[in-house]
Amino acid sequence: MHTTFLEHVLDDLEKKQLDIASCIFVLPSKRSGTFLKKHISKRLSKSVFSPQTLSIQEFIEALTGLSQSSNVDLLFNLYAVYKDADIHQHEDFSSFIKWGQTLLHDFNEIDGYLIPAKDILNYLSAIKELNHWSLQKEKTELVENYLQLWGKLESMYGKFTSALLNQKTGYQGLIQRIAVQSLSEQSKASSANPVIFVGFNALNNAESQIIQHYLEQGNAYIYWDIDAYFLNDPIHDAGLFIRNYQREWPYLKNQNQITTQDSFLSPKKIAITGVPKNISQTKYAGQLLQELAAKDQSGLKNTALVLADETLLDPMLKAVPASIGEVNITMGYPLNKTVLHSFFLTYLELCLNVSERGWFYKNVLEFISNPYVSVLSASEETNFAKTLAKDIKEGNWLYVAPDMLSAYDGSKELLALLFPKKSISPKEWVDYCLLLIQHLKAIFQSQENALELEYLYRFHTLFNQLGQYLEKVDFMAELKSIKNLFKQLSSVETLDFIGEPLTGLQLMGMLESRNLDFETVIITSANEGILPSGKSNNSFIPFDVKRDYGLPTYKEKDAIYTYHFYRLIQRAKNVHIIYNTEPDVLEGGEKSRLITQLLTDANIRPYVEHAIASPEIKIEARPLLHIDKDTLLMEDLKTFAAKGFSPTSLTNYIKNPIDFYKRNILKINDLEEVEENIAANTFGTIVHDSLEQLYTPLINSILTTESVSALKAQIAETVSQKFQKSLAGVDISKGKFLLVYNVIIKYLQNFIDMELQNLKGHTIKILALEEKYEVPLNIPGLDFPIVLKGTLDRVDEIDGTIRIIDYKTGKVEPKNVKITDWEELITEYDKSKAFQLLCYAHMYRKKHGATSLLAGIYSFKNLGQGLFSFVEDKNPLIEENTLVSFEAKLHQLIHDILDPKIPFTEKRD
């Protein structure tokens, strides 16, 4: 491998005969300082004091005596200044955070680039005044308020910076501006120790002036990590910044030409691979590591895996092969990507959304299904999370009121914490969260779960910080204002992994790779929008204003990424670049322009290979599921047969024998759900029960226009009662249930209107409603009791003929009740309605011995089409021979179900 950049720096310093131990090294990041010390220690023959290695920010802070303020402190300070500004109407803190962060970013850039704040902020205010969107001469209050804010920016900036300087703190840009102002005093007392600036690329004006100042004093040196190939190309973005310094810095123009490296065009292997989707990229990288580890016995210590998209850290860690013993992670895992964060966020939502009726069931179910609530619940005497979920579903509780929770005696203390009865203040919420952390800590300590304890510790620190901030301020009285602050804090705070930085595979983000060189580099997510990151515009300053004032725009940002990318592959021997072939809105765009550059650059082209990899997919035809009928299953089937086959269970078998097995034998029914929208079966139950109650007084009497018309007045009350019976927790006076309630009333009114229409030409007498039937069957070859059972919705007599009626609230078509081929009856699910009607007719005839019958279905979805009558070869009457044919088919079907030699075999649609 070529000499690494840091070794090249040390070689050159030795040539200059400088005492390395007395130098002060200034680097872009602390991490490169660690590697620099490693290289120095390798060269030493005797012990020396370690030279001072500082990041550029530490170096500049030391010049000013100011310390860098935390993000949240800055936000609070800026909000306090904003609250004092003379604006008619101030936004609350929760809304302020959203744009306050952007304003901080702009202040930081204005200071870092040494632009007179007065000029640019007043210019910005004038632009807004010109652009303001109201065409009327008189400005509305909204427009007035908006423009007032821009007019006050300059005075806000002044007060904000003074407030910070009084506290001896500042943000990065402000500290840099103060450092530049203090350089003139520093010049007299210039450092006795040589200052070595190592590996910089994109410097803002302040950093640039500070470095130039030291260089011109004469006791400082600067080393650039730039390849001649990029520097001498007038348009290559990787050399953009350093070309500008070469052109503009007097120090570089006059005597000190930039020393370039020359390794980019040396032979190397660059494999560019497109892989579908993000997780596949991590799997592919894992496979690469497996192959590399097999070849490299040194444990991949000269290999870096660089995640351009840092959110892939978790899946990437899971994809690293177990055979790799040491992995050093040099990037934090954002707290807002942890499950613990979602626990506190759902808890906050629960506390925010408590109403006089209690908590909405969805919020409660989401909260109690969080793994951490399960952990808390499992540690109690009674596992309340399971019981509560069951009660909500079975009782159809749309809201969970505090008094409903008093039933869970064993967990009163914990439930009072998890479900605070009154609305709580932000400070109380923080205290409750700290108490919950104590509960969880005790559980995870007993399990010796180090990672979970680390997460808890980080959140413990976070909540302590939050608590301290809340004591200082008086503008966060409402709980909702803490939500954005909590989200903001957990997105900037990270869980830092502690490892041995100099051994094993290095897993890092793009910025952590500065100044470091590796023999093998794997870069993932090389897509537009991620590498480079595209035109995200986190600023109030328009593009043209930025350009005029010399502030960086997205073009410069792209150039920074380009530099890091090329610097990583500059000295490497093996480079693997992986990108996502399936770009979409969430995961970046097409493959990165940096890949296209490599593919089209004639000088590097011989070393580049481009391929698309996709996971190996084997589609094996899944065999049809077979369930053999062993002794135990046969026992269950005999028990079931003795209790009785219902027409529905038989049509389940016709549809798919496995359905019959699961639903009717194993009793695996559909999951109990809280019905926020009414389920189809509940809807049907309410219609059936209402009709039964309405018509019961008319049993055994001939229907008259008067008696049927009188039912109309009772519909509303009857339906209301049935709702209460089927769905206890719902309110039918508003919302979706009011609509359903009215639909059912309409259905029943339509039904009675149709009945009245029928009475004009027919005599109808009701014989029975919702009558249950059980009929024993004698099936040849089966010597155990078998019963056919069912409930007939209505039996009446029309013009002297018995008629069996079934109500359906679903869709029915005439073809479902017509039969031409008897074989279809027990093979086609399409004919299940005809099958059910024949079952009812068969049971009725076995009990009453009637000769010929009619049977039909009233479908409430299409009542206008009247009764769908069962028809066999155009004959609606069910006579002796029809039922004989049906009985043969029924026996054949039940025989197949109960035959030990015929397994239950899956039917595919």
ZAMARGU-4260 file (C-alpha; in steps of 0.2 Angstrom, whole numbers, plus 5000, padded with zeros to 4 digits):
<rodrens>
0) 5000/5000/5000 | 5005/5018/4997 | 5012/5028/5012 | 4996/5034/5021 | 4994/5053/5021
5) 4997/5054/5040 | 5014/5045/5038 | 5018/5056/5023 | 5016/5071/5035 | 5027/5064/5048
10) 5040/5059/5035 | 5041/5077/5029 | 5042/5084/5047 | 5057/5073/5050 | 5065/5079/5034
15) 5062/5097/5041 | 5071/5091/5057 | 5056/5097/5068 | 5054/5089/5085 | 5038/5080/5083
20) 5034/5080/5102 | 5035/5099/5103 | 5022/5101/5088 | 5004/5106/5090 | 4994/5096/5077
25) 4978/5103/5071 | 4966/5091/5062 | 4949/5091/5055 | 4943/5079/5069 | 4948/5071/5085
30) 4948/5054/5077 | 4962/5058/5065 | 4972/5063/5080 | 4971/5046/5087 | 4977/5038/5071
35) 4991/5051/5070 | 4997/5047/5088 | 4997/5028/5083 | 5009/5032/5068 | 5020/5043/5079
40) 5021/5030/5093 | 5027/5017/5079 | 5042/5028/5075 | 5048/5032/5093 | 5064/5023/5100
45) 5062/5031/5117 | 5047/5038/5127 | 5041/5056/5124 | 5027/5066/5130 | 5013/5064/5117
50) 5012/5080/5106 | 4996/5090/5107 | 4983/5085/5094 | 4968/5096/5093 | 4953/5097/5082
55) 4951/5114/5073 | 4937/5118/5084 | 4946/5115/5100 | 4961/5125/5093 | 4950/5140/5089
60) 4941/5138/5106 | 4958/5139/5115 | 4961/5156/5106 | 4945/5164/5113 | 4942/5156/5130
65) 4924/5153/5125 | 4916/5136/5126 | 4904/5129/5113 | 4886/5129/5119 | 4874/5115/5117
70) 4861/5115/5104 | 4847/5116/5116 | 4855/5130/5126 | 4856/5140/5110 | 4838/5137/5106
75) 4832/5143/5123 | 4843/5158/5122 | 4837/5163/5105 | 4819/5160/5110 | 4821/5172/5125
80) 4828/5185/5113 | 4814/5182/5101 | 4801/5183/5116 | 4808/5201/5120 | 4808/5207/5102
85) 4794/5219/5098 | 4783/5208/5088 | 4764/5209/5090 | 4761/5190/5092 | 4775/5178/5097
90) 4774/5159/5093 | 4775/5146/5106 | 4791/5137/5109 | 4785/5121/5100 | 4782/5131/5084
95) 4798/5141/5086 | 4809/5126/5087 | 4804/5121/5069 | 4812/5137/5062 | 4823/5143/5076
100) 4835/5128/5071 | 4836/5135/5053 | 4839/5153/5060 | 4853/5146/5071 | 4861/5138/5056
105) 4861/5154/5046 | 4868/5164/5060 | 4882/5151/5062 | 4886/5152/5043 | 4886/5172/5043
110) 4898/5172/5057 | 4909/5158/5051 | 4911/5167/5034 | 4914/5184/5043 | 4900/5193/5034
115) 4894/5209/5043 | 4878/5203/5050 | 4870/5220/5049 | 4872/5220/5030 | 4865/5203/5026
120) 4851/5203/5038 | 4844/5220/5033 | 4846/5214/5015 | 4836/5199/5019 | 4823/5210/5027
125) 4822/5221/5012 | 4820/5206/5000 | 4805/5199/5011 | 4797/5216/5010 | 4798/5216/4991
130) 4792/5198/4990 | 4778/5199/5002 | 4763/5190/4995 | 4749/5202/4999 | 4743/5213/4984
135) 4733/5225/4995 | 4740/5241/5000 | 4735/5238/5018 | 4745/5223/5025 | 4735/5210/5035
140) 4740/5206/5052 | 4748/5189/5047 | 4758/5198/5034 | 4763/5212/5046 | 4768/5199/5059
145) 4779/5190/5046 | 4788/5205/5040 | 4790/5212/5058 | 4800/5196/5062 | 4812/5199/5047
150) 4814/5217/5052 | 4819/5212/5069 | 4832/5199/5064 | 4847/5211/5065 | 4843/5217/5083
155) 4839/5199/5088 | 4856/5193/5081 | 4864/5207/5092 | 4855/5203/5108 | 4858/5184/5105
160) 4877/5185/5103 | 4879/5197/5117 | 4869/5186/5129 | 4880/5171/5124 | 4896/5181/5126
165) 4891/5186/5143 | 4889/5168/5147 | 4907/5164/5140 | 4899/5153/5127 | 4894/5153/5109
170) 4890/5143/5094 | 4904/5137/5082 | 4903/5152/5070 | 4903/5165/5084 | 4918/5158/5092
175) 4927/5158/5075 | 4922/5176/5072 | 4929/5181/5090 | 4945/5171/5087 | 4948/5181/5071
180) 4945/5197/5080 | 4957/5192/5093 | 4971/5187/5081 | 4979/5204/5081 | 4983/5203/5099
185) 4989/5185/5097 | 5002/5190/5084 | 5013/5196/5097 | 5012/5181/5107 | 5013/5168/5093
190) 5015/5150/5098 | 5033/5145/5102 | 5028/5127/5097 | 5026/5124/5078 | 5008/5122/5073
195) 5005/5109/5060 | 4988/5110/5050 | 4984/5093/5043 | 4972/5087/5030 | 4960/5102/5028
200) 4948/5104/5013 | 4933/5115/5015 | 4937/5129/5027 | 4925/5144/5030 | 4932/5162/5030
205) 4936/5162/5048 | 4946/5146/5049 | 4955/5151/5033 | 4960/5168/5040 | 4966/5160/5056
210) 4976/5147/5047 | 4984/5160/5035 | 4988/5171/5050 | 4998/5156/5058 | 5007/5152/5042
215) 5012/5170/5039 | 5020/5170/5057 | 5032/5158/5050 | 5031/5144/5064 | 5017/5134/5056
220) 5016/5122/5042 | 5001/5115/5032 | 4998/5099/5023 | 4985/5096/5010 | 4978/5079/5006
225) 4975/5081/4988 | 4980/5072/4972 | 4988/5081/4958 | 4975/5073/4947 | 4961/5083/4955
230) 4971/5099/4959 | 4977/5102/4941 | 4960/5098/4933 | 4951/5115/4933 | 4934/5108/4935
235) 4936/5093/4946 | 4925/5095/4961 | 4937/5086/4973 | 4949/5099/4971 | 4937/5114/4971
240) 4942/5122/4988 | 4960/5118/4988 | 4962/5126/4970 | 4954/5142/4977 | 4966/5143/4991
245) 4981/5140/4979 | 4974/5155/4969 | 4969/5166/4984 | 4980/5164/4999 | 4995/5176/4998
250) 5005/5162/5008 | 5002/5149/4994 | 5003/5161/4979 | 5020/5168/4984 | 5032/5155/4990
255) 5023/5139/4995 | 5016/5129/4981 | 5004/5115/4987 | 5013/5098/4988 | 5001/5086/4980
260) 5000/5067/4982 | 5001/5055/4967 | 4992/5039/4970 | 4974/5041/4962 | 4980/5034/4945
265) 4990/5019/4952 | 4983/5002/4949 | 4968/4997/4960 | 4952/4987/4959 | 4936/4997/4959
270) 4921/4986/4959 | 4904/4996/4958 | 4889/4985/4962 | 4871/4990/4961 | 4860/4980/4973
275) 4841/4982/4975 | 4835/4991/4991 | 4844/4996/5007 | 4844/4980/5017 | 4851/4970/5002
280) 4865/4983/5002 | 4870/4978/5020 | 4868/4960/5016 | 4879/4962/5001 | 4892/4971/5011
285) 4891/4958/5024 | 4895/4944/5011 | 4910/4955/5005 | 4917/4956/5023 | 4915/4937/5024
290) 4925/4934/5008 | 4938/4947/5013 | 4940/4940/5031 | 4943/4922/5023 | 4957/4929/5013
295) 4964/4941/5026 | 4971/4934/5042 | 4974/4951/5051 | 4956/4953/5055 | 4952/4966/5042
300) 4962/4979/5052 | 4965/4989/5036 | 4947/4989/5030 | 4934/5002/5031 | 4916/5000/5029
305) 4909/5018/5026 | 4890/5021/5027 | 4885/5036/5017 | 4868/5034/5024 | 4871/5033/5043
310) 4853/5026/5046 | 4859/5009/5040 | 4870/5006/5055 | 4858/4994/5064 | 4854/4983/5049
315) 4873/4984/5044 | 4878/4978/5062 | 4866/4963/5060 | 4874/4959/5043 | 4892/4959/5049
320) 4897/4940/5049 | 4900/4933/5066 | 4917/4927/5060 | 4924/4945/5061 | 4929/4946/5079
325) 4933/4965/5081 | 4922/4979/5074 | 4926/4997/5079 | 4911/5008/5076 | 4915/5026/5074
330) 4898/5034/5073 | 4884/5037/5085 | 4868/5028/5084 | 4854/5042/5085 | 4843/5040/5100
335) 4828/5043/5089 | 4831/5027/5080 | 4829/5016/5096 | 4814/5007/5102 | 4816/5016/5118
340) 4813/5032/5110 | 4797/5026/5102 | 4792/5020/5120 | 4794/5038/5127 | 4785/5046/5112
345) 4770/5034/5113 | 4769/5038/5131 | 4770/5057/5128 | 4756/5054/5114 | 4746/5045/5127
350) 4748/5059/5140 | 4744/5072/5127 | 4728/5064/5121 | 4718/5060/5137 | 4701/5067/5136
355) 4686/5067/5148 | 4681/5050/5141 | 4699/5043/5145 | 4712/5037/5132 | 4707/5032/5114
360) 4709/5013/5113 | 4721/5014/5098 | 4733/5025/5108 | 4732/5012/5123 | 4734/4997/5112
365) 4749/5005/5103 | 4757/5009/5120 | 4754/4993/5128 | 4761/4983/5113 | 4778/4992/5115
370) 4791/4979/5120 | 4796/4990/5135 | 4778/4990/5142 | 4778/4971/5140 | 4794/4970/5150
375) 4786/4981/5164 | 4770/4972/5164 | 4778/4955/5164 | 4788/4960/5180 | 4771/4963/5189
380) 4761/4951/5199 | 4748/4951/5185 | 4753/4954/5167 | 4741/4969/5165 | 4746/4972/5147
385) 4739/4956/5141 | 4723/4957/5151 | 4720/4975/5146 | 4722/4971/5128 | 4710/4957/5129
390) 4697/4967/5139 | 4698/4982/5126 | 4694/4970/5112 | 4681/4959/5120 | 4672/4974/5128
395) 4674/4984/5112 | 4680/4999/5123 | 4683/5014/5111 | 4689/5023/5126 | 4698/5017/5141
400) 4693/5027/5156 | 4703/5029/5172 | 4690/5019/5183 | 4692/5004/5170 | 4710/5003/5176
405) 4706/5001/5194 | 4701/4983/5190 | 4720/4978/5189 | 4724/4978/5207 | 4741/4970/5207
410) 4749/4985/5196 | 4740/5000/5203 | 4757/5010/5206 | 4764/5006/5189 | 4747/5010/5180
415) 4746/5026/5189 | 4763/5030/5181 | 4759/5024/5164 | 4741/5032/5164 | 4741/5048/5173
420) 4723/5053/5177 | 4725/5072/5175 | 4734/5082/5161 | 4752/5084/5167 | 4765/5097/5165
425) 4781/5095/5155 | 4791/5094/5172 | 4779/5080/5178 | 4781/5070/5162 | 4800/5071/5163
430) 4799/5065/5182 | 4787/5051/5177 | 4799/5046/5163 | 4814/5045/5175 | 4803/5034/5187
435) 4799/5022/5172 | 4818/5022/5168 | 4821/5016/5186 | 4808/5002/5185 | 4816/4996/5168
440) 4834/4998/5175 | 4830/4986/5190 | 4823/4973/5177 | 4837/4974/5165 | 4850/4974/5179
445) 4843/4957/5185 | 4844/4951/5167 | 4862/4958/5165 | 4857/4966/5149 | 4871/4978/5145
450) 4865/4986/5129 | 4848/4990/5136 | 4856/4998/5152 | 4866/5008/5140 | 4851/5014/5131
455) 4842/5018/5148 | 4858/5028/5154 | 4858/5039/5138 | 4839/5043/5140 | 4842/5045/5159
460) 4855/5059/5155 | 4843/5066/5141 | 4828/5068/5153 | 4840/5075/5167 | 4845/5088/5154
465) 4827/5091/5149 | 4822/5093/5168 | 4836/5106/5171 | 4831/5116/5156 | 4813/5116/5161
470) 4818/5123/5178 | 4826/5138/5170 | 4812/5143/5158 | 4794/5148/5161 | 4788/5147/5143
475) 4785/5128/5142 | 4769/5126/5153 | 4760/5115/5141 | 4765/5097/5138 | 4764/5098/5119
480) 4778/5111/5118 | 4790/5098/5125 | 4786/5086/5111 | 4796/5095/5098 | 4810/5098/5110
485) 4811/5080/5115 | 4811/5075/5096 | 4825/5088/5093 | 4836/5082/5107 | 4834/5064/5103
490) 4839/5067/5085 | 4855/5076/5089 | 4860/5065/5104 | 4868/5048/5100 | 4872/5032/5108
495) 4891/5031/5106 | 4899/5015/5104 | 4915/5013/5114 | 4928/5002/5105 | 4946/5000/5102
500) 4949/5013/5088 | 4964/5006/5081 | 4960/4987/5078 | 4948/4977/5068 | 4936/4982/5054
505) 4932/5001/5055 | 4914/5005/5052 | 4911/5024/5050 | 4902/5038/5042 | 4908/5048/5028
510) 4915/5063/5039 | 4924/5051/5051 | 4935/5045/5037 | 4944/5062/5035 | 4963/5060/5035
515) 4962/5041/5036 | 4968/5029/5023 | 4963/5010/5021 | 4969/4997/5009 | 4951/4990/5007
520) 4936/5002/5007 | 4918/4998/5005 | 4906/5012/5003 | 4887/5009/5003 | 4872/5020/4998
525) 4881/5029/4983 | 4865/5036/4977 | 4860/5054/4972 | 4852/5063/4987 | 4864/5053/4999
530) 4881/5054/4991 | 4881/5069/4987 | 4866/5074/4998 | 4857/5085/4985 | 4849/5102/4987
535) 4842/5101/5004 | 4840/5119/5009 | 4840/5122/5027 | 4842/5140/5026 | 4832/5156/5025
540) 4845/5165/5014 | 4840/5163/4996 | 4853/5155/4984 | 4858/5171/4974 | 4861/5181/4991
545) 4872/5167/4997 | 4882/5167/4981 | 4884/5186/4981 | 4890/5186/4999 | 4901/5171/4997
550) 4891/5159/5008 | 4892/5141/5003 | 4877/5134/4993 | 4872/5116/4989 | 4886/5116/4975
555) 4899/5118/4988 | 4891/5105/4999 | 4892/5093/4984 | 4910/5097/4982 | 4914/5092/5000
560) 4906/5075/4998 | 4915/5073/4981 | 4932/5077/4990 | 4928/5064/5004 | 4923/5051/4991
565) 4939/5053/4980 | 4950/5054/4995 | 4944/5038/5002 | 4948/5029/4986 | 4964/5038/4982
570) 4976/5027/4990 | 4965/5011/4992 | 4970/4995/4983 | 4952/4988/4983 | 4937/4998/4983
575) 4919/4992/4983 | 4906/5004/4979 | 4888/4999/4982 | 4872/5008/4977 | 4854/5005/4977
580) 4846/5001/4960 | 4829/5004/4966 | 4828/5023/4969 | 4813/5030/4977 | 4807/5045/4987
585) 4813/5039/5004 | 4830/5031/4999 | 4839/5043/4988 | 4839/5044/4969 | 4847/5036/4955
590) 4866/5030/4956 | 4877/5044/4962 | 4885/5056/4949 | 4902/5050/4957 | 4899/5033/4950
595) 4895/5040/4933 | 4911/5050/4934 | 4922/5035/4938 | 4914/5025/4924 | 4917/5039/4911
600) 4934/5044/4916 | 4946/5036/4903 | 4961/5037/4915 | 4953/5026/4929 | 4942/5016/4918
605) 4953/5001/4916 | 4952/4998/4935 | 4933/4999/4936 | 4921/4985/4935 | 4902/4988/4936
610) 4889/4975/4939 | 4872/4972/4946 | 4870/4960/4960 | 4853/4953/4965 | 4849/4941/4979
615) 4847/4923/4973 | 4829/4919/4972 | 4823/4901/4972 | 4804/4900/4969 | 4799/4883/4975
620) 4782/4878/4971 | 4774/4876/4988 | 4766/4859/4990 | 4748/4859/4994 | 4745/4857/5013
625) 4740/4839/5018 | 4734/4835/5035 | 4732/4817/5038 | 4718/4811/5049 | 4727/4802/5064
630) 4718/4794/5079 | 4717/4811/5089 | 4710/4821/5074 | 4697/4807/5070 | 4692/4808/5089
635) 4690/4827/5087 | 4680/4825/5070 | 4668/4812/5079 | 4665/4824/5093 | 4662/4838/5081
640) 4650/4827/5071 | 4640/4822/5086 | 4638/4841/5091 | 4632/4844/5073 | 4638/4850/5056
645) 4631/4867/5052 | 4628/4873/5034 | 4642/4886/5036 | 4655/4873/5042 | 4651/4862/5027
650) 4653/4876/5015 | 4669/4881/5024 | 4675/4863/5019 | 4669/4865/5001 | 4679/4882/5000
655) 4695/4875/5007 | 4696/4859/5018 | 4710/4868/5028 | 4698/4882/5032 | 4686/4869/5039
660) 4701/4861/5049 | 4707/4878/5056 | 4690/4886/5060 | 4679/4872/5065 | 4690/4859/5072
665) 4705/4870/5079 | 4693/4884/5083 | 4706/4897/5076 | 4694/4911/5073 | 4697/4928/5067
670) 4706/4939/5079 | 4695/4949/5092 | 4696/4967/5086 | 4689/4983/5093 | 4676/4988/5081
675) 4679/5006/5077 | 4671/5003/5060 | 4657/4990/5061 | 4662/4972/5056 | 4652/4963/5043
680) 4647/4949/5055 | 4641/4962/5068 | 4631/4971/5055 | 4623/4955/5050 | 4619/4950/5069
685) 4611/4967/5072 | 4600/4966/5056 | 4595/4948/5061 | 4591/4951/5079 | 4581/4967/5075
690) 4570/4957/5062 | 4567/4943/5075 | 4562/4955/5089 | 4550/4965/5077 | 4541/4950/5069
695) 4540/4939/5085 | 4523/4946/5090 | 4516/4941/5073 | 4521/4922/5074 | 4507/4910/5069
700) 4496/4925/5062 | 4492/4929/5045 | 4501/4946/5040 | 4490/4961/5037 | 4494/4978/5030
705) 4490/4985/5047 | 4500/4973/5058 | 4516/4975/5046 | 4514/4994/5044 | 4514/4996/5063
710) 4532/4988/5064 | 4539/5004/5056 | 4537/5014/5072 | 4547/5002/5082 | 4562/5000/5071
715) 4573/5014/5078 | 4571/5008/5096 | 4574/4990/5092 | 4590/4994/5082 | 4596/5005/5096
720) 4594/4990/5109 | 4603/4978/5097 | 4618/4990/5095 | 4620/4991/5114 | 4619/4972/5115
725) 4632/4969/5101 | 4644/4984/5104 | 4642/4989/5122 | 4655/5003/5121 | 4649/5013/5106
730) 4640/5029/5104 | 4627/5029/5090 | 4623/5047/5092 | 4638/5053/5081 | 4652/5048/5069
735) 4653/5032/5059 | 4641/5022/5070 | 4627/5035/5068 | 4629/5032/5049 | 4628/5013/5051
740) 4614/5015/5063 | 4604/5024/5049 | 4609/5012/5036 | 4602/4998/5046 | 4586/5007/5049
745) 4584/5011/5031 | 4587/4992/5027 | 4573/4987/5039 | 4561/5000/5032 | 4564/4994/5014
750) 4561/4976/5020 | 4544/4981/5028 | 4540/4991/5012 | 4544/4976/5002 | 4533/4964/5013
755) 4519/4976/5011 | 4521/4975/4993 | 4520/4956/4993 | 4504/4956/5004 | 4495/4964/4990
760) 4495/4948/4979 | 4498/4935/4992 | 4493/4928/5009 | 4508/4926/5021 | 4508/4918/5038
765) 4523/4918/5049 | 4527/4900/5056 | 4544/4902/5065 | 4558/4914/5067 | 4576/4910/5071
770) 4571/4892/5075 | 4585/4880/5079 | 4585/4863/5071 | 4595/4847/5075 | 4593/4832/5063
775) 4602/4815/5066 | 4610/4808/5049 | 4612/4790/5045 | 4626/4789/5033 | 4631/4772/5026
780) 4648/4766/5031 | 4649/4778/5046 | 4644/4770/5063 | 4644/4785/5075 | 4632/4798/5078
785) 4631/4812/5065 | 4620/4828/5067 | 4615/4842/5055 | 4611/4857/5064 | 4606/4875/5059
790) 4595/4890/5063 | 4582/4895/5050 | 4580/4914/5050 | 4561/4913/5045 | 4548/4900/5040
795) 4532/4906/5033 | 4518/4900/5022 | 4514/4909/5006 | 4498/4905/4997 | 4498/4888/5006
800) 4516/4883/5002 | 4529/4882/5015 | 4544/4894/5012 | 4561/4895/5021 | 4569/4912/5020
805) 4587/4916/5024 | 4593/4934/5027 | 4610/4940/5020 | 4618/4957/5022 | 4631/4953/5010
810) 4630/4952/4991 | 4620/4938/4983 | 4617/4935/4965 | 4604/4924/4957 | 4617/4911/4950
815) 4622/4907/4968 | 4605/4899/4971 | 4602/4890/4955 | 4608/4872/4952 | 4610/4863/4935
820) 4624/4851/4939 | 4622/4842/4956 | 4641/4839/4957 | 4645/4857/4958 | 4635/4858/4974
825) 4649/4850/4984 | 4664/4856/4974 | 4660/4875/4970 | 4660/4887/4984 | 4650/4898/4972
830) 4635/4887/4975 | 4636/4888/4994 | 4620/4899/4996 | 4610/4885/4986 | 4619/4872/4997
835) 4613/4881/5013 | 4595/4883/5007 | 4595/4864/5003 | 4602/4860/5021 | 4588/4871/5029
840) 4574/4862/5018 | 4581/4845/5022 | 4581/4849/5041 | 4563/4856/5040 | 4557/4841/5030
845) 4565/4828/5042 | 4556/4837/5056 | 4539/4841/5049 | 4538/4829/5034 | 4531/4842/5022
850) 4530/4837/5004 | 4536/4852/4994 | 4544/4868/4999 | 4551/4885/4993 | 4567/4892/4999
855) 4575/4908/4995 | 4587/4922/5001 | 4583/4941/5004 | 4599/4950/5001 | 4598/4967/5010
860) 4611/4974/4997 | 4598/4972/4983 | 4581/4970/4991 | 4574/4978/4975 | 4576/4962/4966
865) 4565/4953/4978 | 4567/4935/4984 | 4581/4925/4976 | 4573/4908/4976 | 4582/4892/4975
870) 4579/4885/4957 | 4584/4868/4950 | 4582/4867/4932 | 4570/4881/4932 | 4559/4873/4945
875) 4558/4883/4961 | 4549/4870/4971 | 4559/4858/4982 | 4551/4842/4980 | 4555/4824/4986
880) 4566/4820/4972 | 4576/4836/4974 | 4580/4832/4992 | 4584/4814/4988 | 4597/4820/4976
885) 4603/4833/4989 | 4604/4820/5003 | 4615/4809/4992 | 4627/4824/4989 | 4626/4829/5008
890) 4631/4811/5013 | 4645/4810/5001 | 4652/4827/5007 | 4651/4822/5026 | 4658/4805/5022
895) 4673/4813/5014 | 4676/4824/5029 | 4675/4809/5041 | 4684/4796/5030 | 4701/4793/5039
900) 4709/4789/5022 | 4705/4806/5014 | 4717/4819/5021 | 4712/4837/5023 | 4720/4845/5007
905) 4722/4863/5003 | 4712/4871/4989 | 4720/4885/4980 | 4710/4899/4973
</rodrens>
